[in-house]
Amino acid sequence: MYSLRSRRAKILLATSSFALIAYLIRRYRRYILLKKRRTLTNSREQTTTNVTPLTRKTLNKQFFHQIRILIRILIPRIRSDSFLILIVHLTTLISRTFLSIYIAHLDGAIVKSLVQRNPRNFLRAISIFVSVAIPASFINSLIRFAESKLSLAFRSKLTRHAYDAYFRNQTYYRVSTLDSRLLTPDQNLTDDIETFTSTLTHLFSHLTKPFFDIAVISWSLVSMVRQRKNARGLKEVPGMILIVIIITFMALRRLSPRFGKLVSEEARRRGILRFAHTRVIANAEEIAFFDGHEVEKSWILKLYDQLREQTNSIIKKKLWFVMLEQFLMKYFWHACGMVTIAIPFLTYDGPAETDDPIGDPLGISARTEAFTVSKNLLTSGADALERIISSYKEIAELAGHTDRVYTMLHVFDDCAHSNYQRTPIIPSENPSECSSALAKRKISVDHRAKGEIIESDEDIIAENVPIITPNGDIIVESLSLKITPAMHVLITGPNGCGKSSFFRIVRGLWPIYSGRLYRPDPSNFFLIPQRPYMCPGTLRDQIIYPHTVDNAFVDDSQLMEILNNVELQYIVQREGGLNAERDWKDILSGGEKQRLGLARIFYHQPRYALLDECTSAVSIDVEGKIYERAKQLGISLLTITHRPSLWAYHTHLLQFDGNGRWTFEVLNTEKLLTLKDEKERLESQLAGIPEIQKRLNELTQLIGEDIITTTENEENDD
């Protein structure tokens, strides 16, 4: 009966093993197919979204170089707060290691007293154990406290450094407009920094204490083994342990997925999804007007499905990898550890070691104590070694986060020094469909701008300066002109001809790829766009922006005079004073926001005011008063507008035709107004010709004559 059950068990075990092997082979084949499909899909997505393919995140020289640079930022000097917290954290980890060894010996003493049936020693050992548990609990809590404080200190250091780089030399503008390497800088500055610092500090704790544990536990075990001088096979024990560790490490290393690449890709997809939500919030009104919620929902769901697919892939890979880890480092190591412990006891042939020759002549209590202490120490050592080996995937994940943070800082530094990399947008899927003229009017912007910007006293002088968009489109091949403070320039032309681009070139927001530009210091320019930016804060803050209350140089009476210049004095009483805080972009009307933006030029009084359709919602009479007062203050006006009512306030005309040509001449207001009147009269006359022709055809039908069209009359005349 027993042999029959044994045979059935063997058959069941063999069948189960065969089924498991077949299942694993099938899953592996499916994994290979899914990997090929995912690689193809990712390559297509990167092509369509103009995203640079991810590089492999592994423990190579690049990773160690990146982490070394970031650590210099996290710990700038020895006396920094982050270094002091690091020392405290390291001290707690070392203290916990020695406490663990002491508790292991204390546990052995408790077991020995039980074997000896000695209540006095048992109660004494229990009392010591409880008293030691209080500082041990405090140290355990202190380890987590120090880890959290260290993570916060690292995050603060890195965040301040990143913000300094982000807001230096208009990098916040350049990184999103002139460069295309960072799709979601907001995520890089928040989530990526937080994840990197928390992962780094956790990994530090996860690795430092195990190394101390292994060192001290090994020393303790060696001391215990030396006491067993008559035991055989002790020299082979370290070799056996080393072989087991090498086998485990090699198996995990070869079978470990590329967690760094997987986590980095997951973070990238999460950032794209967040960016899609931000875009919906920013354009909610237009989407609501057009009922475009279905399109936006489908797009966001598509991005979420891509994120879900990546997260699901990581979860599946972790399933099999964690299973392998558990088998090797929990069960296989436990069996090997028991064998290692058993060797000194099974091969010992010396006299019995006992401190109670009467009650315990065979030394059973001493052997039990030694076995318990050895087991506890080996268990602690195995746990430490397990944390070290299993941390490989965490190090790989850290490599992914490190690459994202390092890339962010590297891009910030490049943009601050005018080194841009941008993938140009191809207007047609088939490049052969693009005209040769369009191809000639596009350049590669993946190089440093070679134009010169020279600071002058007052004048704006452009010498063969091209106007090129961040995407590489050449709007104007060469622009040469001179603007003095006595000039008031009117800038006109069709949409996309380079009017606003000229402002960006003059202000220095866009790079100059050739030529020379002489201009005053950027503080002499002030831009008022069509939709002025309403900053958070009080009404006073809106007028003096970008100054703050601390560095404002006018009092309340002067601010009221400024508001009177733009016909907004009533808003102070309506909103509750200059110190009233409101959501100004929603409370003020379009015309009020434009006039409040114009109030800033009366506060700052720059040498040049760049006005970009900034009075489109302001009445003509108020608009004229504002321009007259600005000219009286000596502010040179550079205005982009389609309103003929503003022609009278300018002296020169800069006109773009949309095909790369331009003219700069003295503005003859009377002549332009006469030509405009004639143009409008001719347009009205031409608009009435179809109606006259239609009525003529109706009359000829009523009379009964042949229909005479204008075309036929012209042919008869010919």
C-alpha positions in Angstrom: 0.0 0.0 0.0 2.8 2.4 0.9 4.7 1.6 -2.3 1.5 2.2 -4.4 1.1 5.6 -2.8 4.7 6.4 -3.4 4.4 5.4 -7.0 1.3 7.6 -7.5 3.1 10.5 -5.8 6.1 10.1 -8.2 3.8 9.9 -11.2 1.9 13.0 -10.0 5.2 14.9 -9.4 6.5 14.0 -12.8 3.3 15.0 -14.6 3.2 18.3 -12.7 6.8 19.0 -13.5 6.2 18.3 -17.2 3.1 20.5 -17.2 5.0 23.3 -15.5 7.9 23.1 -18.0 5.5 23.2 -20.9 3.7 26.1 -19.4 6.9 28.0 -18.8 8.1 27.4 -22.4 4.7 28.6 -23.7 4.9 31.7 -21.6 8.5 32.4 -22.7 7.5 32.2 -26.4 4.6 34.5 -25.8 6.9 36.9 -23.9 9.3 37.0 -26.9 6.4 37.7 -29.3 5.0 40.5 -27.1 8.5 42.0 -26.7 9.0 42.2 -30.5 5.5 43.8 -30.9 6.1 46.2 -28.0 9.5 47.2 -29.5 7.9 47.9 -32.9 5.1 49.8 -31.2 7.5 51.9 -29.2 9.6 52.7 -32.2 6.5 53.9 -34.1 5.3 56.0 -31.1 8.7 57.6 -30.8 8.7 58.4 -34.5 5.2 60.0 -34.4 5.8 61.9 -31.2 9.3 63.0 -32.0 10.7 61.4 -28.8 14.3 60.3 -28.5 14.5 56.6 -28.0 15.5 55.5 -24.5 18.9 54.2 -23.9 19.6 51.1 -21.9 19.8 52.0 -18.2 22.4 49.6 -16.7 25.2 49.8 -14.2 27.8 51.2 -16.5 30.2 54.1 -16.5 27.5 56.5 -17.5 25.4 55.6 -14.4 28.3 56.0 -12.1 29.2 59.3 -13.7 25.7 60.6 -13.4 25.3 59.5 -9.8 28.6 61.1 -8.9 27.5 64.4 -10.3 24.2 64.3 -8.5 25.8 63.3 -5.1 28.0 66.4 -5.4 24.8 68.4 -5.5 23.2 66.5 -2.7 26.3 66.8 -0.4 28.1 70.0 -1.5 30.4 70.1 1.5 31.2 68.2 4.8 29.5 70.8 7.0 26.2 70.7 5.1 23.0 69.6 6.9 22.6 66.6 4.5 26.0 65.2 5.4 25.3 65.6 9.2 22.0 63.7 8.8 23.8 61.1 6.7 26.3 60.5 9.6 23.4 60.2 12.1 21.7 57.7 9.9 24.9 55.7 9.5 25.4 55.7 13.2 21.9 54.3 13.8 22.5 51.6 11.3 25.7 50.5 13.0 24.1 50.5 16.4 21.3 48.4 15.1 23.7 45.8 13.8 25.4 45.3 17.2 22.1 45.2 18.9 21.0 42.4 16.6 24.1 40.3 17.5 23.5 41.0 21.2 19.8 40.0 20.9 20.9 36.8 19.1 23.2 35.8 22.0 20.4 36.7 24.4 18.0 34.5 22.6 20.5 31.6 22.9 20.8 32.2 26.6 17.0 32.1 27.0 16.8 28.7 25.1 19.7 27.4 27.2 17.9 28.2 30.5 14.8 26.5 29.2 16.8 23.3 28.4 18.4 23.5 31.8 15.1 24.1 33.5 16.6 27.0 35.4 13.8 29.6 36.2 16.2 32.1 37.7 18.4 32.3 34.6 15.2 32.3 32.4 13.6 35.3 34.2 17.0 37.1 34.3 17.4 36.6 30.5 13.8 37.7 29.8 14.2 40.8 31.9 17.4 41.8 30.0 15.6 41.1 26.7 12.7 43.4 27.6 15.0 46.1 28.8 17.1 45.9 25.6 13.9 46.0 23.5 13.3 49.6 24.5 16.5 51.1 23.0 16.2 48.6 20.1 12.7 49.9 19.2 13.9 53.5 19.5 16.8 52.8 17.1 14.5 51.1 14.6 12.2 54.1 14.7 15.2 56.4 14.5 16.5 54.6 11.4 13.2 55.4 9.6 13.2 58.9 10.9 16.8 59.6 9.8 16.0 58.0 6.4 13.0 60.3 5.9 15.0 63.4 7.0 17.8 62.5 4.7 15.4 62.0 1.8 13.9 65.4 2.5 17.3 67.1 2.8 18.4 65.5 -0.5 15.2 66.6 -2.2 15.5 70.1 -0.9 19.1 70.4 -2.1 18.3 69.0 -5.5 15.1 71.0 -5.9 16.8 74.3 -5.1 19.6 73.5 -7.5 17.1 72.5 -10.3 15.0 75.6 -9.7 18.2 77.8 -9.9 19.0 76.2 -13.2 15.4 76.3 -14.5 15.0 80.0 -13.8 18.5 81.1 -15.0 18.8 82.8 -18.4 15.1 82.2 -19.3 15.7 78.4 -19.3 12.0 77.9 -18.3 11.1 79.4 -21.7 13.9 77.9 -23.8 13.5 74.3 -22.6 9.9 74.1 -23.8 10.0 76.4 -26.8 13.5 76.1 -28.3 14.4 72.6 -27.2 12.4 69.3 -27.5 14.3 66.9 -25.3 12.1 67.4 -22.2 8.4 66.7 -22.9 7.3 67.3 -19.3 9.7 69.5 -17.3 7.0 69.9 -14.6 7.2 66.2 -13.9 11.0 66.2 -14.0 11.0 69.0 -11.4 8.5 67.4 -9.0 7.9 63.6 -9.3 11.3 62.6 -10.8 13.3 64.5 -8.1 11.1 63.1 -5.3 11.3 59.6 -6.6 15.1 59.8 -7.2 15.9 61.1 -3.7 13.5 58.7 -1.9 14.9 55.7 -3.9 18.5 56.8 -3.2 18.1 57.2 0.5 16.1 53.9 0.8 18.8 52.1 -1.2 21.5 53.6 1.0 19.7 52.1 4.1 19.0 48.9 2.2 22.7 48.4 1.4 24.7 49.9 4.2 23.2 48.0 7.1 23.5 44.6 5.3 27.2 45.2 4.7 27.7 46.0 8.4 25.6 42.9 9.3 27.6 40.6 7.1 30.9 41.9 8.4 30.1 41.7 12.1 28.1 38.5 11.9 30.9 36.8 10.0 33.3 37.8 12.7 31.0 36.5 15.4 30.5 33.2 13.6 34.3 32.8 13.1 34.8 33.3 16.8 32.2 30.6 17.6 33.7 28.2 15.1 37.2 28.6 16.6 35.8 27.2 19.8 35.0 24.0 18.0 38.6 23.0 17.3 37.8 19.2 17.2 35.1 19.6 14.5 36.0 18.5 10.9 35.0 20.2 7.6 35.1 23.7 8.9 37.5 24.9 6.2 35.0 23.8 3.5 32.1 25.8 5.0 33.2 29.2 3.7 33.8 27.7 0.3 30.3 26.2 0.3 28.7 29.5 1.3 30.7 31.4 -1.4 29.6 28.9 -4.1 25.9 29.3 -3.0 26.2 33.1 -3.1 27.8 33.1 -6.6 25.2 30.7 -8.0 22.4 32.8 -6.7 23.9 36.1 -7.8 24.6 34.8 -11.4 21.1 33.4 -11.7 19.4 36.6 -10.6 21.7 38.7 -12.7 21.1 36.8 -15.9 17.3 36.4 -15.4 16.7 39.9 -14.1 14.6 42.1 -16.4 15.8 45.6 -17.3 14.0 47.3 -14.5 15.8 50.6 -15.1 14.5 50.9 -18.7 11.1 49.7 -17.7 10.7 52.2 -14.9 12.1 55.1 -16.9 9.6 54.3 -19.7 6.8 54.1 -17.2 7.7 57.5 -15.8 7.8 59.0 -19.3 4.4 57.7 -20.2 3.0 58.9 -16.8 4.4 62.4 -17.7 2.8 62.4 -21.1 -0.6 61.5 -19.5 -0.3 64.3 -17.0 0.6 66.7 -19.8 -2.6 65.7 -21.7 -4.6 66.5 -18.6 -2.9 69.8 -18.2 -3.7 70.6 -21.8 -7.4 69.9 -21.3 -7.5 72.1 -18.3 -5.7 75.0 -20.2 -8.1 74.7 -23.2 -11.3 73.7 -21.4 -13.3 76.6 -22.7 -12.5 76.0 -26.4 -13.1 72.2 -26.0 -16.4 72.9 -24.3 -17.5 75.3 -27.1 -16.7 72.7 -29.8 -18.0 69.7 -27.8 -14.6 68.1 -28.3 -14.7 66.1 -25.0 -15.1 62.7 -26.9 -11.9 63.4 -28.9 -10.0 64.4 -25.7 -11.3 61.5 -23.8 -10.3 59.0 -26.4 -6.8 60.5 -26.6 -6.4 60.5 -22.8 -7.7 56.9 -22.6 -5.2 55.9 -25.3 -2.4 57.4 -23.2 -3.6 55.7 -20.1 -3.8 52.4 -21.9 -0.2 52.8 -22.9 0.7 53.5 -19.3 -1.4 50.6 -18.0 0.3 48.3 -20.5 3.8 49.3 -19.3 2.8 49.0 -15.7 1.2 45.6 -16.3 4.4 44.5 -18.1 6.5 45.4 -15.0 4.1 43.6 -12.7 4.2 40.4 -14.8 8.0 40.5 -14.9 8.2 41.0 -11.2 6.0 38.0 -10.6 8.5 35.5 -12.0 11.5 37.3 -10.8 10.2 37.6 -7.2 9.3 33.9 -7.4 12.9 33.1 -8.3 14.2 35.3 -5.6 12.0 33.7 -3.0 13.0 30.2 -4.0 16.7 30.9 -4.0 17.1 33.2 -1.0 14.4 31.9 1.2 14.1 28.2 0.8 17.4 27.2 -0.9 19.5 29.4 1.4 17.6 28.1 4.4 18.5 24.5 3.5 22.1 25.4 2.8 22.3 27.4 6.1 21.0 24.4 8.1 23.7 22.2 6.5 26.3 24.8 7.3 25.2 25.0 10.9 25.0 21.2 11.2 28.6 20.5 10.1 30.4 21.8 13.3 27.9 19.9 15.5 27.8 16.6 13.6 31.6 16.4 13.1 32.6 17.4 16.7 34.4 14.6 18.5 35.8 16.4 21.5 34.7 16.4 25.1 31.3 17.6 26.0 31.2 21.4 26.7 28.9 22.1 29.7 28.8 24.4 32.7 26.5 22.0 34.6 28.3 18.6 34.7 25.7 17.2 37.1 22.4 18.4 35.5 23.7 18.4 31.9 26.7 16.1 31.7 26.4 15.8 27.8 26.4 19.5 27.3 23.0 19.6 25.5 22.1 23.0 26.8 25.5 24.5 25.6 25.0 22.9 22.1 21.4 24.1 22.0 22.6 27.6 22.9 25.3 27.6 20.3 22.9 26.2 17.7 20.3 28.9 18.4 22.8 31.7 18.3 24.3 30.3 15.1 20.9 30.0 13.5 19.9 33.5 14.4 23.2 35.0 13.2 23.0 33.0 9.9 19.4 34.1 9.5 20.4 37.7 10.0 23.3 37.3 7.6 21.2 35.6 5.0 18.6 38.4 5.2 21.4 41.0 4.8 22.8 39.1 1.9 19.4 38.8 0.4 18.8 42.5 0.6 22.1 43.1 -1.1 21.4 40.8 -4.0 17.8 41.7 -4.4 18.8 45.4 -4.4 20.1 44.9 -7.9 16.7 45.6 -9.4 16.3 48.6 -7.1 19.7 49.8 -8.3 18.5 49.3 -11.9 15.4 51.4 -11.1 17.6 54.0 -9.5 19.6 54.1 -12.7 16.4 55.0 -14.6 15.5 57.8 -12.2 19.1 59.0 -12.2 19.1 59.2 -15.9 15.9 61.3 -16.0 17.1 63.8 -13.3 20.6 64.0 -14.8 19.1 64.6 -18.3 16.9 67.3 -16.9 19.8 69.2 -15.4 21.9 68.6 -18.5 19.2 70.0 -20.8 18.8 73.0 -18.4 22.5 73.7 -18.6 22.5 73.4 -22.4 19.5 75.8 -22.8 21.1 78.3 -20.5 24.2 78.3 -22.8 22.0 78.4 -26.0 22.7 74.8 -27.0 19.5 73.5 -28.3 18.3 70.2 -29.8 14.9 70.2 -31.5 13.3 67.7 -33.8 11.8 69.7 -36.7 8.1 69.1 -37.5 7.7 67.6 -40.9 4.5 69.0 -42.5 3.9 66.0 -44.7 4.3 62.3 -44.0 5.9 61.9 -47.4 8.9 64.2 -47.6 8.8 64.0 -51.5 5.4 65.8 -51.3 7.0 68.9 -49.8 7.9 71.6 -52.3 11.5 72.4 -53.0 10.9 76.0 -51.9 9.7 74.8 -48.5 12.7 72.5 -48.2 15.0 75.5 -48.9 13.3 77.6 -46.2 14.0 75.1 -43.4 17.3 74.6 -41.5 18.5 72.3 -38.9 18.5 74.0 -35.5 20.6 71.3 -33.7 23.5 73.5 -33.4 24.6 76.6 -31.5 23.5 80.0 -32.8 26.4 81.9 -34.3 24.9 85.4 -34.4 26.2 88.2 -32.2 24.2 90.2 -29.7 26.0 93.4 -28.8 24.7 95.8 -26.1 24.2 99.3 -27.3 23.3 102.5 -25.5 19.9 103.3 -27.0 19.5 102.1 -30.7 18.2 98.8 -32.0 20.4 97.9 -35.1 19.9 94.6 -37.0 22.6 93.6 -39.5 21.7 90.7 -41.7 19.7 89.0 -38.9 17.5 86.1 -40.0 14.1 85.4 -38.3 14.1 81.6 -37.8 11.5 79.8 -35.7 12.5 77.2 -33.0 11.3 74.5 -35.5 13.8 75.7 -38.1 11.4 77.6 -40.4 13.0 80.6 -42.1 10.5 83.5 -42.0 12.9 86.2 -43.0 16.3 85.4 -44.5 17.9 88.7 -43.6 16.7 91.7 -41.7 18.7 95.0 -41.6 17.2 98.1 -40.0 17.9 100.7 -37.3 15.4 101.9 -34.7 16.2 104.9 -32.5 14.3 106.0 -29.3 12.8 108.9 -31.3 11.0 106.4 -33.6 7.6 104.9 -33.1 7.3 101.9 -35.4 4.1 100.3 -36.6 4.6 96.7 -37.6 2.1 95.1 -40.0 1.7 92.1 -42.2 -0.3 88.8 -42.6 -0.4 86.1 -39.9 2.8 84.1 -39.6 5.0 86.7 -41.4 7.3 87.4 -38.5 5.8 90.3 -36.5 5.8 88.7 -33.1 8.9 86.8 -34.0 10.7 90.1 -34.5 9.8 91.0 -30.9 11.3 87.7 -29.7 14.5 88.2 -31.6 14.9 91.8 -30.3 14.2 90.7 -26.7 16.6 87.7 -27.0 14.0 85.0 -26.5 14.9 83.4 -29.8 18.6 82.7 -30.8 20.2 84.6 -33.6 21.8 82.1 -36.1 23.8 84.7 -38.0 24.3 88.4 -38.3 24.6 91.0 -35.6 22.0 92.6 -33.3 22.8 95.8 -31.4 20.3 96.4 -28.7 20.0 98.1 -25.2 19.9 96.0 -22.0 16.8 93.8 -21.9 15.5 95.8 -18.9 14.8 98.6 -21.4 12.2 96.4 -23.1 8.7 95.7 -21.9 6.3 93.5 -23.8 2.5 93.8 -23.5 0.8 90.9 -25.4 -2.8 90.6 -26.5 -3.6 88.6 -23.4 -1.5 90.1 -20.5 -0.4 87.7 -17.8 -2.2 88.2 -14.5 0.0 87.0 -11.7 -1.3 85.7 -8.3 -1.6 88.4 -5.7 -3.1 91.8 -5.1 -4.2 94.6 -7.5 -0.9 96.3 -6.6 1.0 93.3 -7.7 -0.6 93.4 -11.1 0.5 96.9 -11.7 4.1 96.6 -10.5 4.7 93.1 -12.0 7.4 91.7 -12.1 8.4 93.9 -9.1 7.3 92.9 -5.6 6.0 95.2 -2.8 9.5 95.1 -1.3 11.2 96.7 -4.3 8.4 98.9 -5.5 9.4 102.5 -6.0 6.0 104.3 -6.1 3.4 105.1 -3.5 -0.4 104.6 -3.6 -1.0 108.1 -5.0 1.3 107.4 -8.0 -0.3 104.0 -8.5 -3.7 105.7 -8.7 -2.3 108.2 -11.3 -1.0 105.2 -13.3 -4.5 103.7 -13.2 -5.9 107.0 -14.3 -3.6 107.0 -17.3 -5.4 103.8 -18.5 -8.9 104.8 -17.3 -9.0 102.1 -14.6 -9.2 104.2 -11.4 -12.7 102.9 -10.8 -11.5 99.3 -10.3 -9.8 100.2 -7.0 -13.1 101.0 -5.3 -15.0 98.2 -7.1 -12.6 95.5 -5.9 -11.8 96.8 -2.5 -8.5 98.6 -2.7 -5.0 98.1 -4.0 -4.4 95.3 -1.6 -7.4 93.2 -2.6 -6.5 89.7 -3.7 -8.6 88.2 -6.5 -8.4 85.7 -9.3 -7.8 88.6 -11.7 -7.7 86.6 -14.9 -11.4 85.6 -14.3 -12.7 88.7 -12.6 -11.5 91.3 -15.1 -12.9 91.7 -18.6 -10.7 91.4 -21.7 -10.4 95.2 -22.1 -9.7 95.7 -18.4 -6.9 93.1 -18.5 -5.4 94.8 -21.5 -5.5 98.2 -19.9 -4.1 96.8 -16.6 -1.2 95.3 -18.7 -0.6 98.7 -20.3 -0.5 100.3 -16.8 2.8 98.4 -16.3 4.6 100.4 -19.0 3.6 103.6 -17.1 5.0 102.1 -13.9 8.3 100.8 -15.4 8.6 103.5 -18.1 10.9 101.4 -20.3 12.8 102.8 -23.3 10.9 100.6 -25.7 7.4 99.2 -25.3 6.7 96.2 -27.4 2.9 96.2 -27.9 1.5 93.1 -29.6 -2.2 93.6 -30.4 -2.6 94.8 -26.8 -5.5 97.2 -27.4 -7.8 94.9 -29.5 -10.4 95.0 -26.7 -10.0 98.6 -25.8 -12.2 101.4 -27.2 -10.6 103.7 -29.7 -10.8 106.8 -27.6 -9.2 105.3 -24.5 -6.6 103.7 -26.8 -5.6 107.0 -28.2 -5.2 108.6 -24.8 -3.0 105.8 -23.6 -0.7 106.1 -26.7 -0.5 109.9 -26.3 0.5 109.6 -22.6 3.1 107.0 -23.4 4.7 109.1 -26.0 4.7 112.1 -23.6 6.8 110.0 -21.2 9.4 109.4 -23.9 8.6 105.7 -24.4 9.3 104.4 -27.9 6.3 102.4 -29.2 6.8 99.3 -31.3 3.3 98.2 -32.1 1.8 95.3 -33.9 -1.8 96.1 -34.8 -4.4 96.0 -37.6 -6.2 99.1 -36.4 -5.8 102.2 -38.7 -6.7 104.4 -35.7 -3.2 103.8 -34.3 -1.3 104.9 -37.5 -1.4 108.5 -36.3 0.8 107.7 -33.2 3.7 106.2 -35.2 6.5 107.6 -37.3 7.8 104.5 -39.2 6.3 101.4 -40.8 7.9 97.9 -40.8 5.9 95.8 -43.1 6.3 92.0 -43.8 4.6 90.4 -46.8 4.6 86.8 -45.6 7.0 85.6 -48.3 10.2 86.6 -46.5 10.3 90.2 -47.9 10.0 93.3 -45.8 10.1 97.1 -46.0 11.0 99.7 -43.5 10.1 103.3 -44.3 8.8 106.5 -42.9 5.1 106.3 -42.2 2.9 108.8 -44.1 -0.3 108.6 -42.2 -2.4 110.8 -44.5 -1.3 108.8 -47.6 -2.0 105.5 -45.9 -5.4 106.6 -44.8 -6.2 107.8 -48.3 -5.1 104.6 -49.8 -7.1 102.6 -47.2 -10.3 104.6 -48.0 -9.8 104.0 -51.7 -9.2 100.3 -51.0 -12.4 100.0 -48.9 -14.4 101.9 -51.6 -13.2 99.6 -54.3 -13.9 96.6 -52.2 -17.5 97.8 -51.6 -18.0 98.4 -55.3 -16.6 95.0 -56.2 -18.8 93.4 -53.6 -21.9 94.9 -55.3 -21.2 93.7 -58.8 -22.7 90.2 -58.3 -25.9 91.7 -57.0 -26.1 94.1 -60.0 -25.5 91.3 -62.5 -28.2 89.2 -60.8 -30.7 92.0 -61.0 -29.8 92.7 -64.7 -30.5 89.1 -65.6 -33.9 89.2 -63.8 -34.9 92.3 -65.8 -33.9 90.9 -69.1 -36.0 87.8 -68.4 -39.0 89.9 -67.6 -38.6 92.0 -70.8 -38.0 88.9 -72.8 -34.6 89.9 -74.2 -31.6 87.7 -74.3 -29.5 87.5 -71.1 -26.3 89.6 -71.6 -23.6 88.8 -69.2 -20.6 90.8 -68.4 -18.4 88.2 -69.9 -20.1 88.2 -73.2 -20.0 92.0 -73.4 -16.3 91.9 -72.7 -15.9 89.3 -75.5 -17.8 91.5 -77.9 -15.7 94.5 -77.1 -12.6 92.4 -77.8 
